[in-house]
Structure formats: C-alpha cells, structure tokens
Amino acid sequence: MHITDHTATELAEKIKLGEIGVTEAVKASLERIGASERAVGAFLTVEPEKALERAREVEDGIRSGRYAGPLAGVPVAVKDNICTNGTRTTCASRILENFVPFYDATAVKLLEDAGMVILGKTNMDEFAMGSTTETSAFAVTKNPWNTGHVPGGSSGGSCAAVAAGECFAALGSDTGGSIRQPSSYCGVAGIKPTYGTVSRYGLIAYASSLDQIGPIGRSVSDCAALLSVIAAHDEKDSTSVKRGDTDFMSALGDSPRGLRIGIPNEYLSDGLDPDVRDAVGRAAEWLKDAGATVDCFDLGLMEYTIPTYYVIASAEASSNLERFDGVKYGYRAAEYEGLHDMYKRSRSEGFGEEVKRRIMLGSFVLSSGYYDAYYLKALRVKALIKRAFDDAFSRFDIILGPAAPTAAPKLGTSLSDPMKMYLSDIYTVAVNLAGLPGLSVPCTVNGLGLPVGVQLIGDCFAEKKLFTAGAAIEAARAADGETRFTRPVSVCGGAEEAAHTGKECAR
C-alpha cells in the first residue's frame, strides 16, 4: 500500500510505531499534489518548503513526547477562508487576493498544537457562496472521480484534495451544507459539528449565526479524530461552547444497537435522484441489520428551509462583507474619483457575480420597509424549524437522509441557473438553521461511477451517536466487499483530463 492510500488515523498509527516518518509522509503528499493538481485544482496555495521544515520539527516533537495526539505527523489542508499566519488567505476572491494574515485561526493553532503538518490552502466558492467551487475567482476545482463533474462546494477544494489523495484530512467550513454536500460528491466523510463546538475565531465570516468549521477525512474515524483535535472552548469566540465530551473517537467502537433512526418522508419526495434514494435505503438496511430501528415520519416545514436560509444568510453576508471596502486592506480599484467612487469601484471589481447577488439580496431584506416582512419573518421560521427538529429528536436519536438530491453534476450546469443551485441545498440548510450536527458518509457509487453519500443528523451535542452510526455504515459497506472508497482512477498517475484553468499553486 502506498503511503497516500492510508487514512489519517492509519498513518498516525504507523508514524507512532516508527514505520513511516513524518517527512516521508509529507513528501508523498507533495508528490501526489504534483501528479494530480493540474487535473483537479484543489489547492490555491501549496508551501512545500514550509511543510517540510514543519515535518522535521514535528518528528523531533514526537520523539520528545511533545506531540502525542491522535493525528500527530499527519499532513492536512485548510480551506482558504480560515486564517493562517504568514500564508495567503484569499477566500477565493480578488478582493483578498494578496491578503496575508498575521495570526492563526484557533482551529489552525489547535492543528499545530496536535503536531499536524499543514500543506497549503484549498480552493472554494468565493466567500463560501456557492455549491460547486466554480465561483472561485482563481480556479475551477474538478471532482477527482470524474474531472468533467464538480466536487461540490463551497468546501470543494478540501474534499477534492482528500479524495485525490493529496492530503489525509482537511478543514472545511459549513454554512448551509458546504462540508456535507461536497463530501457526498467526492466520496469522503465530513461533519458539520454542533454550532459553537469549534471556534470561529479566524474564520472569515459569511453568515456568522450559521458558519461552523469542521473536519473532512477518508473515513468516519478520521473525522472523529480531527474533531477531537479542534473542538475546544475559545474565549476569542463569544459563541464558543464549553464541552466536556470531546473524545469523539471513543464512540467508534460502540454498537448502534438500540439507536432509533428516523427518515423524514419529505426527504424521499419528488426531485430526489433514484440513486440517492437507493443509497438512503441501503444505509437504512445496514443500520437495521446492526440492531437499530428505522421508521419514517413527517418532519414538516421543508418548503420553508431554502427561503429562510437564503434570507438570513444573505442578510448576514451583506453585513459581514461591508468591511471589504478598499480602505483598510484587500483590493482597491486603480482609478476612481473620490471616496464613494473608490468604494463602488473596488467592490464592483473585487467581488464576483454570486457574491454581489447575495450582498444585494441581503441589503434588500435588511432595508427599511422590508426588514419586518422578510428578515424578522425568516428568524421566526428559523425558530419553528428548530422546534420541529426538537420534536423529531424526542422520538429519534438520529435522522437519516440524503446529503444532496443528486450525485455530482457536470461542470457549468449549476451556474447557469442560480435557483437550481440554491435548491440543491434543500437537505442540508436546515441543520445550520437549527445549529445541529450533520455527518456525511460515503455509501455507494452510481452507474456513472460517481460517489453518493448519505447524511446523518443528530440533536445538539450528539456527534458521538453520529460517529457510531457512521462507523456502522462503513463496516457494513466493507462487509459488502468495498473496504473503502479508493482514490479515483481519473487522477492516478497524473492524468490531465481537464486543464487547471486558474492560477498555478504557489510551490
């Protein structure tokens, strides 16, 4: 087995036993990036020298006992809206094209404290606004399983990097499904934790009440290990929660026997691709065979989740992105007449079409005369959605459903119809509105050879139940003959099915 074929937890164990060196693992990852990056385009910035220097430091730290965590020595990637000290952080936007933070996000600091090695920053939809990683100002990321298809978004770069074997795990952010949907499209595992579990300090905000950093890995155990590393209370984040149950790996050996699984009838209605419906059914049968009970029920309010989400998210985006004005940092127009013209030209030239669309929508719903009609009404519906989930979790431990209505669509098909792109979030946005945890687990591969994942949703702070059920799905999948979702053939050996159309990685 090649080094890059290991999961993050497998690699960490081999490093601990001295069978693989940290520098060896980092070099293998960099070689894989060199072989596949032109086809996939997962990274915006790669820093080989910095990563190798860090690898040598971590090797010394492991020998001295300084780094003894569950993922010490493992190469990892970070989504480009999470600040990294001394490394460019762009949010895939021209307005932050040359922004270099002077501090680390808390989640990044925790990675380094755990002895992990950051390889670079991954591509994303601009300011996390999109579902395909096609709204990036610098590159279009492709799905490693078939480079004619999207990897999903907005954390598509992180998911594609893990799927292509370019790194062993990655950090993403999830505002309305931006970890779970691309995880499903790319055949990897990803979790959006309970709101407040991971500090948002250093995460460049899209919608502050919905954003949450989360892990992406090749297995459920990778996600559990990485979440154990980054889950911590942070005084720098006023929404950070003190939790005493952050040893998420302890749930992996538990049996799902006795877990009550609910499938909302609305999740299986018209519009769901048959391959996705079959994946949900297969996961339900696997969980039944493992001792869980599975029943269908009516969740309600599904028709209101998309409009509620986009009203709230756009309103918060309009407020959060107001700071990017060409004055303090970031892009400034070369020619302008007066201060207000400089604001207008800098923002018009610096922001992409999707970001401008959501800023305009957010400004509209917050404007005088429309605030009560749209924004306050959306907040009331948000409370009703949370109440519907509370009622569901009085009867069930976990909600099972799709992570997306289809497998990965072809490149270019979603951006032509923004409404269709927004509706693709129908199974994920409610989780963010209610502040709940959601785990995407690879389940099957459809007839086109594209992965299909399922989503497990839990009550607040019930991530351990999700990891238990997710590990059971993985075990059942293995028993059916598929030990893991292997690295896609389309990038093995450096195949270049589609040229990298954006900026070259900083190597």
C-alpha positions as CSV (number, residue, x, y, z in Angstrom):
1,M,0.0,0.0,0.0
2,H,1.3,3.4,-1.0
3,I,1.6,6.0,1.8
4,T,-1.1,8.2,0.4
5,D,-3.6,5.3,0.4
6,H,-3.7,5.3,4.2
7,T,-6.4,7.0,6.1
8,A,-5.3,9.7,8.5
9,T,-5.7,7.5,11.6
10,E,-3.8,4.7,9.9
11,L,-1.0,7.0,9.0
12,A,-0.8,8.4,12.5
13,E,-0.5,4.9,14.0
14,K,2.3,4.0,11.6
15,I,4.1,7.2,12.4
16,K,3.7,6.5,16.1
17,L,5.2,3.0,15.6
18,G,8.0,4.4,13.6
19,E,7.0,2.6,10.4
20,I,6.6,5.8,8.4
21,G,8.4,9.1,9.0
22,V,6.6,12.4,9.1
23,T,8.9,13.8,6.4
24,E,8.3,10.7,4.3
25,A,4.5,11.3,4.6
26,V,4.8,15.0,3.7
27,K,7.0,14.2,0.7
28,A,4.4,11.6,-0.5
29,S,1.6,14.1,-0.2
30,L,3.6,16.8,-2.1
31,E,4.4,14.2,-4.9
32,R,0.7,13.3,-5.1
33,I,-0.2,17.1,-5.4
34,G,2.4,17.4,-8.2
35,A,1.0,14.5,-10.0
36,S,-2.7,15.3,-9.9
37,E,-3.1,19.0,-9.2
38,R,-3.3,20.1,-12.8
39,A,-6.3,17.8,-13.3
40,V,-8.1,18.5,-10.0
41,G,-7.1,22.1,-9.0
42,A,-7.9,21.6,-5.3
43,F,-5.3,23.9,-3.9
44,L,-4.8,27.7,-4.2
45,T,-1.5,27.7,-2.3
46,V,0.9,25.0,-1.5
47,E,4.1,25.6,0.5
48,P,6.5,22.7,0.2
49,E,9.5,24.2,1.9
50,K,7.4,25.3,4.9
51,A,5.7,21.9,5.1
52,L,9.0,20.0,5.0
53,E,10.5,22.3,7.7
54,R,7.5,21.7,9.8
55,A,7.7,18.0,9.3
56,R,11.2,17.9,10.7
57,E,10.1,19.9,13.7
58,V,7.2,17.5,14.3
59,E,9.4,14.5,14.0
60,D,11.6,15.9,16.8
61,G,8.4,16.7,18.8
62,I,7.1,13.2,18.5
63,R,10.4,11.8,19.7
64,S,10.5,14.1,22.7
65,G,6.8,13.4,23.6
66,R,5.6,17.0,22.8
67,Y,3.3,15.7,20.1
68,A,1.3,12.7,21.3
69,G,-2.1,13.4,19.8
70,P,-4.2,11.0,17.7
71,L,-3.1,12.7,14.4
72,A,0.5,13.8,15.2
73,G,2.5,14.0,12.0
74,V,-0.4,13.8,9.6
75,P,-0.4,16.2,6.6
76,V,-3.5,18.3,6.4
77,A,-5.0,21.0,4.2
78,V,-7.0,24.1,5.3
79,K,-9.8,25.8,3.4
80,D,-8.8,29.3,2.2
81,N,-11.3,31.2,4.3
82,I,-9.5,30.1,7.6
83,C,-6.7,32.4,8.5
84,T,-3.1,31.1,8.6
85,N,-0.3,33.2,9.9
86,G,2.1,34.2,7.1
87,T,0.2,32.2,4.5
88,R,-2.1,33.9,1.9
89,T,-5.8,33.6,2.8
90,T,-8.0,34.8,-0.1
91,C,-11.5,33.4,0.4
92,A,-11.0,32.7,-3.4
93,S,-11.8,36.3,-4.0
94,R,-9.9,39.0,-5.9
95,I,-10.8,41.4,-3.1
96,L,-8.5,39.4,-0.8
97,E,-6.1,38.2,-3.5
98,N,-2.9,39.3,-1.6
99,F,-4.2,39.2,2.0
100,V,-1.7,37.5,4.4
101,P,-2.9,37.2,8.0
102,F,-0.6,37.9,10.9
103,Y,-2.4,35.3,13.1
104,D,-3.7,31.8,13.0
105,A,-7.4,30.9,13.4
106,T,-7.9,28.9,16.6
107,A,-8.7,25.8,14.7
108,V,-5.4,26.1,12.8
109,K,-3.5,26.7,16.1
110,L,-5.0,23.5,17.5
111,L,-3.9,21.5,14.4
112,E,-0.4,22.7,15.0
113,D,-0.5,22.1,18.7
114,A,-1.5,18.5,17.9
115,G,1.5,18.0,15.7
116,M,-0.2,18.1,12.3
117,V,1.5,19.5,9.2
118,I,-0.3,22.0,7.0
119,L,0.4,21.6,3.3
120,G,-1.5,24.6,2.0
121,K,-4.8,26.3,1.4
122,T,-7.6,24.8,-0.7
123,N,-9.9,26.3,-3.3
124,M,-13.5,27.2,-2.5
125,D,-16.5,29.1,-3.8
126,E,-15.8,32.8,-3.3
127,F,-16.5,33.7,0.3
128,A,-18.1,30.3,0.6
129,M,-21.0,31.4,-1.6
130,G,-21.8,28.6,-4.0
131,S,-22.3,24.8,-4.2
132,T,-19.8,23.8,-6.9
133,T,-16.4,25.5,-6.3
134,E,-16.9,27.2,-9.6
135,T,-17.4,30.8,-8.2
136,S,-13.8,31.0,-7.2
137,A,-12.0,33.9,-8.7
138,F,-8.9,31.9,-9.4
139,A,-9.6,28.3,-10.4
140,V,-12.3,25.8,-11.1
141,T,-11.8,22.6,-8.9
142,K,-12.8,19.3,-10.5
143,N,-14.2,16.1,-9.0
144,P,-11.3,13.6,-8.8
145,W,-13.8,10.8,-9.6
146,N,-14.6,12.4,-13.0
147,T,-13.0,15.7,-13.8
148,G,-15.9,16.6,-16.0
149,H,-18.0,17.0,-12.9
150,V,-18.0,19.4,-9.9
151,P,-16.6,18.5,-6.5
152,G,-19.5,20.4,-4.8
153,G,-19.0,23.4,-2.6
154,S,-18.2,25.6,-1.0
155,S,-15.5,23.3,0.6
156,G,-15.0,21.5,-2.7
157,G,-11.2,22.1,-2.7
158,S,-10.8,20.4,0.7
159,C,-13.0,17.5,-0.3
160,A,-11.3,17.0,-3.7
161,A,-7.8,17.2,-2.1
162,V,-8.7,14.4,0.4
163,A,-10.5,12.3,-2.3
164,A,-7.5,12.7,-4.7
165,G,-5.0,11.5,-2.0
166,E,-3.3,14.9,-2.0
167,C,-3.7,15.1,1.8
168,F,-5.0,12.8,4.5
169,A,-7.6,15.2,6.0
170,A,-8.7,18.8,5.7
171,L,-10.6,21.6,7.4
172,G,-13.7,23.0,5.7
173,S,-16.5,25.3,6.7
174,D,-20.2,24.7,6.6
175,T,-22.8,27.4,6.4
176,G,-25.6,25.5,4.7
177,G,-24.1,22.2,3.7
178,S,-20.6,23.3,2.5
179,I,-18.9,20.3,4.1
180,R,-21.5,17.6,3.8
181,Q,-22.6,18.1,0.2
182,P,-19.1,18.1,-1.4
183,S,-18.2,15.2,0.9
184,S,-21.0,13.2,-0.7
185,Y,-20.0,14.3,-4.2
186,C,-16.3,13.3,-3.6
187,G,-16.8,10.1,-1.7
188,V,-15.2,11.3,1.6
189,A,-16.6,11.7,5.1
190,G,-17.3,15.2,6.5
191,I,-19.0,16.5,9.6
192,K,-20.6,19.9,10.4
193,P,-20.4,19.9,14.3
194,T,-22.9,21.4,16.6
195,Y,-22.8,25.2,16.4
196,G,-20.2,26.5,18.9
197,T,-18.2,23.3,19.1
198,V,-15.3,24.6,17.0
199,S,-14.1,28.2,17.4
200,R,-15.0,30.6,14.6
201,Y,-12.1,32.9,15.5
202,G,-10.0,33.4,12.4
203,L,-12.8,32.1,10.1
204,I,-13.6,34.9,7.6
205,A,-17.4,35.1,8.1
206,Y,-20.1,34.5,5.5
207,A,-23.1,34.2,7.9
208,S,-22.0,34.3,11.5
209,S,-25.0,32.6,13.0
210,L,-24.7,29.6,10.6
211,D,-20.9,29.2,9.9
212,Q,-19.0,26.3,11.5
213,I,-15.6,24.8,10.8
214,G,-15.5,21.1,10.5
215,P,-13.3,18.1,9.5
216,I,-13.1,16.2,6.3
217,G,-11.4,12.7,6.0
218,R,-11.4,9.5,4.2
219,S,-13.2,7.7,7.0
220,V,-15.5,8.3,9.9
221,S,-12.7,7.7,12.3
222,D,-10.6,10.4,10.6
223,C,-13.4,12.9,11.2
224,A,-13.8,11.8,14.8
225,A,-10.1,12.1,15.4
226,L,-9.8,15.5,13.8
227,L,-12.9,16.9,15.5
228,S,-11.4,15.7,18.8
229,V,-8.4,17.9,18.0
230,I,-10.2,21.1,17.0
231,A,-13.2,21.0,19.4
232,A,-12.4,23.4,22.3
233,H,-13.8,26.4,24.1
234,D,-12.3,29.7,22.9
235,E,-12.7,33.0,24.8
236,K,-12.0,34.8,21.5
237,D,-15.3,33.5,20.1
238,S,-18.4,34.6,22.0
239,T,-20.4,31.7,20.5
240,S,-17.9,29.1,21.6
241,V,-19.4,26.4,23.9
242,K,-17.7,24.6,26.8
243,R,-18.0,20.9,26.2
244,G,-16.7,18.0,28.3
245,D,-17.3,15.2,25.8
246,T,-14.8,15.9,23.0
247,D,-13.2,12.5,22.9
248,F,-15.2,11.6,19.8
249,M,-13.1,8.6,18.9
250,S,-14.5,6.8,22.0
251,A,-17.8,6.4,20.1
252,L,-16.3,4.4,17.2
253,G,-16.4,1.1,18.9
254,D,-20.0,1.4,20.2
255,S,-22.8,-0.6,18.7
256,P,-25.7,1.1,17.0
257,R,-28.0,-1.4,18.6
258,G,-31.0,0.3,20.1
259,L,-30.5,3.6,18.2
260,R,-33.8,5.0,16.9
261,I,-33.3,6.2,13.3
262,G,-35.9,8.4,11.6
263,I,-36.2,9.1,7.9
264,P,-38.4,12.2,7.0
265,N,-41.0,11.4,4.4
266,E,-40.2,14.8,2.8
267,Y,-36.6,13.7,2.2
268,L,-37.8,10.9,-0.2
269,S,-40.3,13.0,-2.2
270,D,-40.1,14.0,-5.9
271,G,-36.9,15.6,-7.1
272,L,-34.6,13.0,-5.4
273,D,-32.4,11.1,-7.8
274,P,-33.2,7.3,-7.7
275,D,-29.5,6.5,-7.0
276,V,-29.6,8.7,-3.9
277,R,-32.9,7.2,-2.8
278,D,-31.4,3.7,-3.1
279,A,-28.4,4.9,-1.1
280,V,-30.6,6.0,1.8
281,G,-32.5,2.7,1.6
282,R,-29.3,0.7,1.7
283,A,-27.9,2.7,4.7
284,A,-31.2,2.1,6.5
285,E,-31.0,-1.6,5.9
286,W,-27.4,-1.7,7.1
287,L,-28.3,0.1,10.3
288,K,-31.3,-2.2,10.8
289,D,-29.0,-5.2,10.4
290,A,-26.7,-3.7,13.1
291,G,-29.6,-3.5,15.6
292,A,-31.0,0.0,15.1
293,T,-34.7,0.6,14.5
294,V,-35.7,2.6,11.4
295,D,-39.0,4.4,10.8
296,C,-40.3,7.1,8.5
297,F,-42.0,10.2,9.9
298,D,-43.2,13.7,8.9
299,L,-40.7,16.4,9.8
300,G,-42.6,19.3,8.3
301,L,-41.6,22.9,7.2
302,M,-39.3,21.6,4.4
303,E,-40.7,24.0,1.9
304,Y,-39.6,26.9,4.1
305,T,-36.0,25.9,4.7
306,I,-34.4,27.3,1.5
307,P,-36.1,30.7,1.5
308,T,-35.4,31.1,5.3
309,Y,-31.8,30.1,4.9
310,Y,-31.1,32.5,1.9
311,V,-32.8,35.4,3.6
312,I,-30.8,35.0,6.8
313,A,-27.5,34.0,5.2
314,S,-27.7,36.9,2.6
315,A,-28.6,39.4,5.3
316,E,-25.6,38.4,7.4
317,A,-23.3,38.3,4.4
318,S,-24.3,41.8,3.4
319,S,-23.3,43.0,6.9
320,N,-20.1,40.9,7.2
321,L,-18.8,41.8,3.7
322,E,-19.3,45.5,4.3
323,R,-15.8,45.7,5.8
324,F,-14.2,45.0,2.4
325,D,-14.2,48.5,1.1
326,G,-10.7,49.0,-0.4
327,V,-9.6,51.2,2.5
328,K,-8.0,49.1,5.2
329,Y,-6.8,46.0,3.3
330,G,-7.6,44.0,0.3
331,Y,-8.2,45.1,-3.3
332,R,-8.5,48.7,-4.2
333,A,-9.5,50.0,-7.7
334,A,-6.7,51.6,-9.7
335,E,-8.8,54.5,-10.9
336,Y,-11.6,56.4,-9.0
337,E,-12.9,59.8,-8.3
338,G,-13.4,60.5,-4.6
339,L,-14.1,58.2,-1.6
340,H,-17.5,56.9,-2.6
341,D,-16.4,56.1,-6.1
342,M,-13.5,54.2,-4.7
343,Y,-15.8,52.1,-2.5
344,K,-18.1,51.4,-5.5
345,R,-15.3,50.5,-8.0
346,S,-13.3,48.4,-5.5
347,R,-16.3,46.3,-4.5
348,S,-17.6,46.0,-8.1
349,E,-14.2,44.9,-9.4
350,G,-13.2,42.8,-6.3
351,F,-16.4,40.7,-5.8
352,G,-17.7,38.1,-8.2
353,E,-21.2,37.8,-9.5
354,E,-22.5,35.3,-6.9
355,V,-21.2,37.4,-4.0
356,K,-22.7,40.6,-5.4
357,R,-26.0,38.8,-5.9
358,R,-26.2,37.8,-2.3
359,I,-25.0,41.1,-0.9
360,M,-27.8,42.8,-2.9
361,L,-30.4,40.3,-1.7
362,G,-29.2,40.8,1.9
363,S,-29.2,44.6,1.7
364,F,-32.7,44.4,0.3
365,V,-34.1,42.2,3.1
366,L,-32.5,44.5,5.7
367,S,-33.7,47.7,4.2
368,S,-36.3,50.0,5.6
369,G,-39.8,48.7,4.8
370,Y,-38.7,45.2,4.1
371,Y,-36.9,44.2,7.4
372,D,-40.1,43.1,9.1
373,A,-41.5,41.5,6.0
374,Y,-38.5,39.3,5.2
375,Y,-35.7,39.2,7.8
376,L,-37.7,39.1,11.0
377,K,-40.2,36.6,9.4
378,A,-37.3,34.4,8.5
379,L,-36.0,34.5,12.1
380,R,-39.4,33.4,13.3
381,V,-39.5,30.5,10.8
382,K,-35.9,29.5,11.9
383,A,-37.3,29.1,15.4
384,L,-40.1,26.9,14.1
385,I,-37.6,24.7,12.2
386,K,-35.6,24.2,15.4
387,R,-38.8,23.3,17.2
388,A,-39.7,20.7,14.5
389,F,-36.2,19.1,15.0
390,D,-36.7,19.2,18.8
391,D,-39.9,17.3,18.3
392,A,-38.2,14.8,16.0
393,F,-35.4,14.1,18.5
394,S,-37.9,13.4,21.2
395,R,-38.7,10.3,19.1
396,F,-35.5,9.5,17.3
397,D,-31.8,9.5,18.1
398,I,-30.7,10.2,14.5
399,I,-32.3,11.5,11.3
400,L,-31.1,9.7,8.1
401,G,-31.4,11.3,4.7
402,P,-29.6,12.4,1.6
403,A,-26.7,14.9,1.7
404,A,-27.7,16.2,-1.8
405,P,-30.6,15.4,-4.2
406,T,-28.2,14.0,-6.9
407,A,-24.6,12.9,-7.4
408,A,-22.1,15.5,-8.6
409,P,-23.5,17.4,-11.7
410,K,-21.4,18.3,-14.7
411,L,-19.2,21.4,-14.7
412,G,-21.0,24.5,-15.8
413,T,-24.6,23.2,-15.4
414,S,-25.3,24.8,-12.0
415,L,-24.0,28.3,-12.5
416,S,-26.4,28.8,-15.5
417,D,-29.4,28.5,-13.1
418,P,-28.7,30.1,-9.6
419,M,-32.1,29.0,-8.3
420,K,-31.4,25.4,-9.2
421,M,-28.1,25.7,-7.3
422,Y,-29.8,27.1,-4.3
423,L,-32.4,24.3,-4.3
424,S,-29.7,21.7,-4.3
425,D,-29.1,22.7,-0.6
426,I,-32.6,21.5,0.4
427,Y,-31.3,18.6,2.6
428,T,-28.5,20.5,4.4
429,V,-29.5,24.1,5.2
430,A,-32.0,23.2,8.0
431,V,-29.1,21.6,10.0
432,N,-27.4,25.0,10.1
433,L,-30.6,26.9,10.8
434,A,-31.1,24.7,13.9
435,G,-27.4,24.6,14.9
436,L,-27.3,20.8,14.7
437,P,-24.5,18.4,13.8
438,G,-24.6,16.6,10.5
439,L,-22.3,13.8,9.2
440,S,-21.9,12.8,5.5
441,V,-20.8,9.2,5.0
442,P,-19.9,7.6,1.6
443,C,-22.5,4.9,0.8
444,T,-22.5,3.8,-2.9
445,V,-21.2,4.6,-6.4
446,N,-23.8,5.2,-9.0
447,G,-24.0,3.9,-12.6
448,L,-21.8,6.8,-13.8
449,G,-19.1,5.9,-11.3
450,L,-19.8,8.9,-9.1
451,P,-20.0,8.6,-5.3
452,V,-23.3,9.0,-3.4
453,G,-23.2,9.8,0.3
454,V,-25.9,9.8,3.0
455,Q,-26.4,12.3,5.8
456,L,-26.9,11.5,9.5
457,I,-28.3,14.4,11.6
458,G,-28.2,14.4,15.4
459,D,-29.5,16.6,18.2
460,C,-27.2,19.3,19.6
461,F,-24.0,17.8,21.0
462,A,-24.9,14.3,19.8
463,E,-21.9,13.9,17.5
464,K,-20.9,10.6,19.2
465,K,-24.2,9.0,18.1
466,L,-23.5,10.1,14.5
467,F,-20.0,8.6,14.6
468,T,-21.3,5.3,16.0
469,A,-23.9,5.1,13.2
470,G,-21.5,6.3,10.6
471,A,-18.9,3.7,11.6
472,A,-21.6,1.0,11.3
473,I,-22.4,2.1,7.8
474,E,-18.7,1.9,6.9
475,A,-18.4,-1.6,8.4
476,A,-21.5,-2.8,6.5
477,R,-20.1,-1.3,3.3
478,A,-16.9,-3.2,3.9
479,A,-18.8,-6.4,4.5
480,D,-20.4,-5.9,1.1
481,G,-17.0,-6.0,-0.4
482,E,-16.0,-2.3,-0.6
483,T,-13.3,-1.8,2.1
484,R,-13.1,1.9,1.4
485,F,-13.6,4.5,-1.3
486,T,-10.3,4.2,-3.1
487,R,-8.6,7.1,-4.8
488,P,-10.3,7.7,-8.2
489,V,-8.6,6.4,-11.3
490,S,-9.0,9.7,-13.1
491,V,-6.1,11.3,-11.2
492,C,-3.8,8.3,-10.7
493,G,-0.5,8.7,-12.5
494,G,-1.1,12.4,-13.0
495,A,-3.8,12.2,-15.7
496,E,-4.7,15.6,-17.1
497,E,-8.3,15.1,-18.3
498,A,-9.0,18.8,-17.7
499,A,-6.5,21.6,-17.6
500,H,-6.2,23.7,-14.4
501,T,-7.7,26.9,-15.6
502,G,-6.8,29.2,-12.7
503,K,-3.6,30.4,-11.1
504,E,-0.8,27.9,-10.6
505,C,-0.3,26.8,-7.0
506,A,2.4,28.7,-5.1
507,R,5.0,26.0,-5.0
